Amino acid sequence: MFKNYNQSFFVFLDKFLKLVFSFIMITFMSRFLGAKNYGLWNYNSTVVMIFASFASLGIDRLILRDLDTLDCRNSVFSAHFNLKFLFSLIASIFIFIVIKMSDSVFIDYRILITFYIVLFLQVLDGVDLLLLSKGKIVHIIKSRLIVYILAFILKLYFIKNESIAGLCFSLILESLILFCLNAKYSFDEKVFPLHFDISFIKKYMVEGAPLFLSLCTEVFYLKIYYILLTHLLSTTDYGVMSMALKLIEVPQMLAYLGTVGFISELNKAFHDKKSYEALLVKRVKEWTILGIVISFFSIFVIHYSLPIIFKNEKIDLLLKYFPILCLSLIFNFNGAYRATHLTCTSKTKDILIINLVSILFNIFLFYLLVSRYHVLGAFVSYFISSMIMYFISSVLTRSSREYLKIQSLFPVLGIKDSRWK
């Protein structure tokens, strides 16, 4: 079990440090690059990354499930590589079309080509799933952390010298080293991405289609959410809500990434219903209690740290309403294993149904509350949306209702354990 906690910690550390380095970089870029260069970098990187997010396909849980339960690891891994390469190519074509149609003065081909290269150098990211299934993810993350730190120092050097070309070079160099690391570990595990098995590619295109559509709806929902924020809130209120959403990102990320180290044990236990259910009940108990602790801990930390770091009218408003967002973390943690359970039971269509219905209802709720109660409505609607998305929506399908029994407070308090029917 400690091995799983160790894996989860390093996966979280990997993502957390990338987030921190990215935040510091943006701060330095806005200060040293100047308005023009900073605007160019933001515009061109955003154009690529919007489409690049779809290249991830959203099928990681399917791949991890099959790496855990099937003997043909090479076919599973290569199918992930081939699909990611194909969708990266499709994404790059869409980006090219958008650029040609926009004819914008903000287009900078140095930055665009850089992010194109970075996009294609990420096609071997499936190595993480392979190593996770074998309990060896810690090794590659330790190697990556060194690369992140050195690349971060190099990027800061070029930013301080106002060199866009140097910044592009450092980003390509970092991605190339990470690609080589991924290739090394894949060959060490004797899996080869160029192995081609059409049956597995078809399998993941069919079974993964609902997950891909679910990913698309989530990206669309986030875009609509921010558009509504800008239209319905004043500049000050929008700033408060944006800052709150940034602050809540880290504990939210922990809710999902913390489960990663335990997905393999659930996949492997699925053949025995009793042991699988007992393990799932145990993990949901732990995660719900952890969500409650982190929720109140976040309120405490933000309440005492923000006034020291910032001093303006936005902070008072943020401190007043931020606890509402923190309480929503309980639902994030409580529902963190639902997608894993639905993937184990091969109910990927249920994930799409739940996400689609939840998102449509959440957009309606958000518009209704924010238009009437402004910034308070934004915070309250976020809380209710989390409750709907991660808890109430579990009632929508039969397989998710099985998880809803486990999500209830009875197993958390140790009063009653659910049983499969």
C-alpha positions in Angstrom: 0.0 0.0 0.0 2.9 2.4 0.8 4.2 1.8 -2.7 0.8 3.1 -4.1 1.0 6.2 -1.8 4.6 6.7 -3.0 3.5 6.5 -6.6 0.6 8.9 -6.0 2.8 11.4 -4.2 5.4 11.5 -7.1 2.7 11.8 -9.8 1.2 14.7 -7.9 4.7 16.2 -7.3 5.4 16.0 -11.0 2.2 17.9 -12.0 2.4 20.3 -9.1 6.0 21.4 -9.9 5.0 21.9 -13.5 2.2 24.1 -12.4 4.4 26.1 -10.0 7.2 26.6 -12.6 4.6 27.6 -15.2 3.1 30.2 -12.8 6.5 31.7 -12.0 7.4 31.7 -15.7 4.2 33.6 -16.6 5.0 36.1 -13.9 8.5 36.7 -15.2 7.3 36.8 -18.8 4.7 39.5 -18.1 7.5 41.5 -16.3 10.5 41.1 -18.6 9.3 40.3 -22.1 7.3 43.4 -22.6 3.6 43.8 -23.6 4.2 42.9 -27.3 6.3 39.8 -26.8 4.2 38.6 -23.9 1.0 39.0 -26.0 2.6 37.2 -29.0 3.6 34.2 -26.8 0.2 34.0 -25.1 -1.7 34.2 -28.4 0.3 31.6 -30.3 0.7 29.1 -27.5 -3.1 29.3 -26.7 -4.0 28.6 -30.4 -1.9 25.4 -30.3 -2.8 24.2 -26.8 -6.6 24.5 -27.3 -6.4 21.9 -30.1 -3.6 20.0 -28.4 -5.8 19.2 -25.4 -8.0 17.0 -27.7 -4.9 15.0 -28.7 -4.8 13.5 -25.2 -7.9 11.5 -26.3 -9.0 11.0 -22.6 -8.4 7.2 -22.8 -5.7 7.0 -20.2 -7.8 5.0 -17.8 -8.7 2.5 -20.5 -5.0 2.0 -21.4 -4.0 1.6 -17.8 -6.8 -0.9 -17.2 -5.6 -3.1 -20.1 -2.0 -2.7 -19.2 -2.9 -4.1 -15.7 -5.2 -6.9 -16.9 -4.0 -8.0 -20.4 -0.8 -9.8 -21.3 -0.3 -8.0 -24.6 1.4 -4.8 -23.2 3.2 -4.1 -26.5 -0.1 -3.9 -28.4 -1.8 -1.7 -25.8 1.1 0.7 -25.5 1.7 1.0 -29.3 -2.1 1.5 -29.9 -1.9 4.5 -27.5 1.2 5.8 -29.3 -0.4 5.4 -32.8 -3.7 7.1 -31.7 -1.9 9.9 -30.0 0.2 10.5 -33.1 -2.8 10.4 -35.4 -4.8 12.9 -33.3 -1.8 15.2 -32.9 -1.6 15.2 -36.7 -5.3 16.0 -37.0 -4.9 18.8 -34.3 -2.0 20.3 -36.2 -4.0 20.4 -39.4 -6.9 22.2 -37.6 -4.4 24.7 -36.1 -2.9 25.4 -39.6 -6.5 26.0 -41.0 -7.3 28.3 -38.1 -4.1 30.3 -38.6 -4.7 30.7 -42.3 -8.3 31.8 -41.8 -7.5 34.2 -39.0 -4.7 36.1 -40.9 -3.9 37.8 -37.5 -1.0 40.2 -37.0 -0.2 38.3 -33.8 1.0 35.1 -35.6 4.6 34.4 -34.8 5.9 31.3 -36.7 8.8 30.8 -34.3 6.4 30.2 -31.4 3.9 28.2 -33.5 6.6 25.8 -34.8 7.9 25.4 -31.3 4.6 24.3 -29.9 4.0 22.1 -33.0 7.3 20.3 -32.1 6.4 20.0 -28.4 3.0 18.6 -29.4 4.5 15.7 -31.4 7.3 15.1 -28.8 4.5 14.2 -26.3 3.3 11.1 -28.2 5.3 8.8 -26.0 3.6 10.0 -22.8 2.0 6.6 -22.5 5.2 5.4 -20.9 3.8 6.9 -17.6 0.9 4.5 -17.8 3.1 1.6 -18.5 5.4 2.3 -15.6 2.5 3.1 -13.3 1.0 -0.4 -14.0 4.4 -1.9 -13.1 4.9 0.2 -10.0 8.0 2.0 -11.5 6.7 5.5 -12.2 8.9 7.0 -9.4 12.1 6.4 -11.4 11.2 8.4 -14.4 9.6 11.2 -12.4 12.8 11.6 -10.4 14.7 12.0 -13.7 12.1 14.4 -15.0 12.4 16.7 -11.9 16.0 17.3 -12.7 15.1 18.2 -16.3 12.3 20.5 -15.1 14.6 22.4 -12.8 17.4 22.9 -15.3 15.0 23.9 -18.1 13.3 26.3 -15.8 16.6 28.1 -15.0 17.4 28.2 -18.7 14.0 29.7 -19.6 14.3 32.3 -16.9 17.7 33.3 -18.3 16.2 33.8 -21.8 13.2 35.6 -20.4 15.4 38.1 -18.5 17.3 38.7 -21.8 14.0 39.2 -23.6 14.8 36.5 -26.1 11.8 34.8 -27.7 14.1 32.7 -29.9 16.0 31.5 -26.8 12.8 30.7 -25.0 11.6 28.6 -28.0 15.0 26.8 -28.0 14.8 26.0 -24.3 11.2 24.6 -24.6 12.2 22.4 -27.6 15.3 21.2 -25.7 13.3 20.3 -22.6 10.6 18.4 -24.6 13.3 16.6 -26.6 15.1 15.4 -23.4 11.8 14.2 -22.0 11.0 12.4 -25.2 14.4 10.6 -25.0 13.7 9.7 -21.4 10.3 8.2 -22.4 11.9 6.3 -25.3 14.6 4.9 -23.0 12.1 3.6 -20.4 9.9 2.1 -23.1 12.9 0.1 -24.5 14.0 -0.8 -21.0 10.5 -2.4 -20.5 10.8 -4.1 -23.9 7.7 -2.3 -25.4 8.1 -0.7 -28.8 5.8 2.1 -30.0 6.2 1.2 -33.7 4.6 -2.2 -33.2 1.2 -2.0 -35.1 -1.9 -3.9 -34.1 -5.0 -2.6 -35.9 -7.4 -4.6 -33.6 -6.3 -2.6 -30.5 -6.5 0.7 -32.4 -10.1 -0.1 -33.4 -10.9 -1.3 -29.9 -9.8 2.0 -28.3 -11.4 4.1 -31.0 -14.8 2.4 -30.3 -14.6 2.1 -26.5 -12.7 5.4 -26.1 -15.1 7.4 -28.3 -17.4 8.3 -25.3 -14.3 9.3 -23.2 -13.1 11.5 -26.1 -16.5 13.2 -26.4 -16.6 13.6 -22.7 -13.2 15.4 -22.8 -14.6 17.6 -25.6 -17.6 18.5 -23.5 -15.4 19.4 -20.5 -13.2 21.7 -22.6 -16.3 23.3 -24.2 -17.8 23.7 -20.7 -14.7 25.5 -19.4 -14.7 27.9 -22.3 -18.4 28.7 -21.9 -17.9 29.1 -18.1 -15.2 31.7 -18.6 -17.1 33.5 -21.3 -20.1 33.8 -19.0 -17.9 35.0 -16.2 -16.6 37.8 -18.3 -20.1 38.8 -19.5 -21.9 38.5 -16.2 -19.4 39.8 -13.7 -17.7 43.2 -13.2 -14.0 43.5 -13.7 -13.3 43.3 -10.0 -15.6 40.4 -9.4 -14.1 38.5 -12.4 -10.7 39.1 -10.9 -11.8 37.7 -7.6 -13.4 34.6 -9.2 -10.4 34.0 -11.5 -8.0 34.1 -8.5 -10.2 31.8 -6.5 -10.3 29.2 -9.4 -6.5 29.4 -9.7 -6.1 28.8 -5.9 -8.5 25.8 -5.9 -6.7 24.1 -8.8 -4.0 22.5 -6.6 -6.2 20.6 -4.1 -8.5 19.7 -7.0 -5.6 18.3 -8.9 -4.7 16.2 -5.8 -8.2 14.8 -5.7 -7.6 13.1 -9.1 -3.8 12.6 -9.2 -3.8 11.2 -5.7 -5.9 8.3 -6.9 -3.6 7.4 -9.8 -1.3 5.2 -7.7 -4.3 3.1 -6.6 -6.0 2.6 -10.0 -3.8 -0.4 -10.8 -4.8 -2.3 -7.6 -8.5 -1.7 -8.4 -8.0 -3.0 -12.0 -6.2 -6.1 -10.7 -8.8 -6.8 -8.0 -11.8 -6.5 -10.4 -12.0 -10.2 -11.2 -13.1 -10.9 -7.6 -16.2 -8.9 -6.8 -15.9 -9.1 -3.0 -12.3 -8.1 -2.8 -12.9 -5.3 -5.4 -15.9 -3.9 -3.6 -14.0 -4.0 -0.2 -11.1 -2.2 -1.7 -13.2 0.4 -3.4 -15.2 1.1 -0.2 -11.9 1.5 1.7 -10.4 3.9 -0.9 -13.6 6.0 -1.1 -13.7 6.2 2.7 -10.0 7.4 2.8 -10.5 9.9 0.0 -13.7 11.4 1.4 -12.1 11.9 4.9 -9.0 13.3 3.1 -11.3 15.7 1.2 -12.9 17.0 4.4 -9.4 17.5 6.0 -8.0 19.3 2.9 -11.2 21.4 2.5 -10.8 22.9 6.0 -7.0 23.0 5.8 -7.3 25.1 2.6 -9.7 27.5 4.3 -7.2 28.0 7.1 -4.2 28.4 4.9 -5.9 30.9 2.5 -7.4 32.9 5.4 -4.0 33.5 7.0 -1.6 33.6 4.1 -3.4 35.8 1.4 -3.6 39.0 3.5 0.2 38.8 4.1 1.0 38.3 0.3 -1.6 40.7 -1.1 -3.3 43.9 0.1 -6.2 45.2 -1.9 -10.0 45.2 -2.0 -10.2 41.9 -4.0 -8.6 39.9 -1.1 -11.4 40.8 1.4 -14.0 39.7 -1.1 -12.0 36.5 -1.9 -11.6 35.6 1.8 -15.3 36.1 2.4 -16.5 33.6 -0.3 -13.5 31.3 -0.8 -14.6 28.8 1.9 -17.6 28.0 -0.3 -15.2 26.8 -3.0 -13.1 24.8 -0.4 -16.2 22.9 0.7 -16.8 21.8 -2.9 -13.5 19.8 -2.6 -15.3 17.2 -0.4 -17.4 16.2 -3.5 -14.3 16.2 -5.7 -12.6 13.7 -3.4 -15.7 11.7 -2.7 -16.3 11.1 -6.4 -12.7 10.7 -7.5 -12.9 7.0 -8.0 -16.2 7.0 -10.0 -14.6 7.2 -13.5 -12.1 4.4 -12.5 -15.1 2.2 -11.4 -17.0 2.9 -14.6 -13.9 2.1 -16.7 -13.3 -1.1 -14.8 -16.8 -2.1 -15.6 -16.4 -1.1 -19.2 -19.2 1.5 -18.9 -17.5 4.4 -20.7 -20.8 5.6 -22.2 -22.0 6.2 -18.7 -19.2 8.6 -18.1 -20.3 10.6 -21.2 -23.9 10.6 -20.1 -23.1 11.8 -16.6 -20.8 14.6 -17.8 -23.1 15.8 -20.5 -26.2 16.0 -18.3 -24.2 17.6 -15.4 -22.6 20.2 -17.7 -25.9 21.3 -19.3 -27.5 21.6 -15.9 -24.5 23.4 -14.4 -24.4 26.0 -17.3 -28.1 26.8 -16.7 -27.6 27.0 -12.9 -24.5 29.2 -13.3 -26.3 31.7 -15.6 -29.4 31.8 -13.2 -27.4 32.4 -10.0 -24.7 34.7 -11.4 -27.2 37.0 -13.2 -29.1 37.5 -9.9 -26.4 37.3 -7.2 -23.2 38.2 -9.1 -20.0 37.1 -7.5 -21.8 35.3 -4.6 -23.8 33.5 -7.2 -20.6 32.4 -9.0 -19.2 30.9 -5.8 -22.5 29.2 -4.8 -23.1 27.8 -8.3 -19.6 26.4 -8.3 -20.3 24.6 -5.0 -23.7 23.2 -6.2 -22.2 22.2 -9.6 -19.5 20.2 -7.8 -22.2 18.4 -5.8 -24.1 17.7 -9.0 -21.1 16.7 -11.0 -19.5 14.3 -8.5 -22.4 13.1 -6.3 -26.0 13.6 -7.4 -25.3 12.8 -11.1 -24.2 9.3 -10.0 -27.9 8.4 -9.9 -28.2 8.7 -13.7 -27.0 5.3 -14.7 -27.2 1.8 -13.2 -23.4 1.3 -12.9 -22.8 4.7 -11.4 -25.6 4.0 -8.8 -23.5 1.2 -7.6 -20.8 3.7 -6.9 -23.3 6.1 -5.3 -24.0 3.5 -2.6 -20.4 3.5 -1.7 -20.2 7.4 -2.0 -22.9 7.7 0.7 -21.9 8.8 4.2 -22.7 5.3 5.7 -19.5 3.6 4.6 -17.5 6.8 5.3 -18.7 6.8 8.9 -18.2 3.0 9.2 -21.9 2.4 9.9 -22.7 0.2 6.9 -20.9 -1.3 4.0 -22.7 -1.6 0.6 -23.0 -4.9 -1.3 -23.3 -5.6 -5.0 -26.8 -6.7 -6.0 
